[in-house]
Structure formats: structure tokens, C-alpha cells
Amino acid sequence: MSSTKNCKVVAHFTIVPVGINSTSMGSYVAVAVAAINEIEGLKCEITPMGTVMEADGLVPIFEAIKAAHEALTVKGVLRVESMLMIDDRRDKPRTMKDKVDSVKNYMKQFTN
């Protein structure tokens, strides 16, 4: 299938520092998100369970993952685990916002 203009890659990323001797990870997540925010061509939103990113292609997404991992290792984390889910849809333009708006539109049928 050919690439459609304005198609976005949307990804959900979760990072976990292992062996930090605490149940609190907020300060580590902040370091990772700060590194992600340095990547050009990338939009991101943090959520309670991960970070959602949007870019014009896969390269900024992968650069963001690498930057997040490296930022945690610089902070002294010796083991980092992460999960990445990618929606690389090329048949029509989609963004993080309009994906959420689409679900909200469908939900209207369930409200009074």
C-alpha cells in the first residue's frame, strides 16, 4: 500500500527502571520523558500508564525510545525494561487526537 500524505505513526511506550530500591518511579519517568521531548518531529503526551507519541515516521519514535533508555542509564539505572506498541497506519491520516475523538464519537450512542 502506498504512503498517504499526513499519515502519522502513533506509539504507546512504557519504560520501567529495574532495581531502583523504590516503588516510586515518577522521577525516573520524568527523566525519560525529558529525553523524549528533545526529539525533533515528535509529539508526546504522558498518561498514567505510559507515554503516547506521534510522528511522521518510525525514525523519531525509535530515536525517542533510545533516548529514554540512555537517559535512565546516565541516571544510574543498570537495567531498563520497556514496552512499545506502534500503530503505523498508512491508508488514511490519523493523529492521537482524532483517534481519541473517534472513540468519543462512538461512545455517544451509549449516553442518554
N, C-alpha and C positions, 0 to 999 in steps of 0.2 A: 504494500500500500504506500502511496506517495505521502510525503510530509505535507501537512496543511499549514498554511501561514497562521501564525499566532497560537499554535498549539503549545501548551505548557506541559512540562513534566512536573508532577506533584508527588512528593515523597513524605513518608512519615518515618521519623528517626527517633530511636530511643537509645540513650547511652547510659551505661552503668559502671561506675568506678568500683572495682572489686578490692577488698582488703583495706578499706579506709577506717576500720575500727569505729564506725558510727552508723546508725540507721538513717541519719540525715545526709542527703545528697545535694541539697539546694545550692550550696556554694560551688560544688563541682559542676553541676549542670550550668550554673551561671558562667563559669569559665568556658565550658564547651559552646554555649550559645554565643558568647562574645566572639569566639573564634569563627563561628559560622557567620556571624554578622559582618565579618571582614571580607567575605567572598563576594566579588562583584557579580552582578546579574542574578542575584538570588534574593528572594523574598522569603521571610520565615515568620512563623507565629508559634510561640510556645503554648503548650496545652498542659493540663495537669499530668499527663502520662507520656509526653514526648513533644517533639518539635515537628511541625509541618512546614515543608519547604516547597517553593515553586520556582522554576527556572525555565528558560527557553530550550534547554537540552540537558543531557545527562552529566556533562562535564562539571558544571558548577555544583551539582548535587554531590558527586564523588569528591570534589575538592573540599566541600564542607565537611563531609564525614572524616576525611583525612585530617583536616584542621582541628576538628573537635577531639579526635583521638590524640593528636600530638599535643594539644593544649593541656590535656589531662596528664599526659606523661611528663610534661615540663613541670606540672604542679606536684609531681612525685608519685603519682599513681602508677603502680607496677603492672597492673592488669586492668584492661578496659574491655568490657563486652558491649556490643551494640546490636540493634536490630534495625533493618531498613526495609521498608515496603515502598515500591515505586509504581506509580501509575503513569506509564508512558503512552498516552493515547494520542494517536495521530490522525484520526478520522474527522475530528472537529475540534475547534478551540475550546479549551476548558481551563478554568483557573480555580484556585482554592475557594474563592468567594462564590463563584457560580455553582460549584459542586454542592456547597452548603445550601445556597439559595434553592437549588433544585429539590433537595430533600425537604426543606421547609415548605416548598410549594406542594409537594405530595402530601405532607402532613396535614395540610388544611382540610383534607377530606375526613380527618379523624376528630376535628374540633367542631364544637357547636357554634 
